[in-house]
Amino acid sequence: MSSQQAQPAPPRQDPIIVRVIEQPVHETSLSDVILGSLGLVGVLLIAALVFGLVLGGLLIVYKRLRAKDGIDADGDAETLRVTPRTAD
């Protein structure tokens, strides 16, 4: 007996072929651009509206607090009479 034994050949495998199929490319049309721009304008409009309401509310609260505390700057001002006083 020989020290080397004949090993059976591995079974033959056919090659695996992978076919890559690309997805169709979505083309941007004029309607896509118009709808996108309208969406952007809508978002900006809502953001400006919310910002304006918040800022307006803060100004109203600030004015009311100043008037309530008596820290109004106009309270220290002197009034000037432009018309002469009438005799009563």
Summary of the structure (lengths in Angstrom):
residues: 88
radius of gyration: 41.9
end to end distance: 147.1
largest distance: 147.2
contacts: 89
relative contact order: 0.04
helix: 50%
strand: 0%
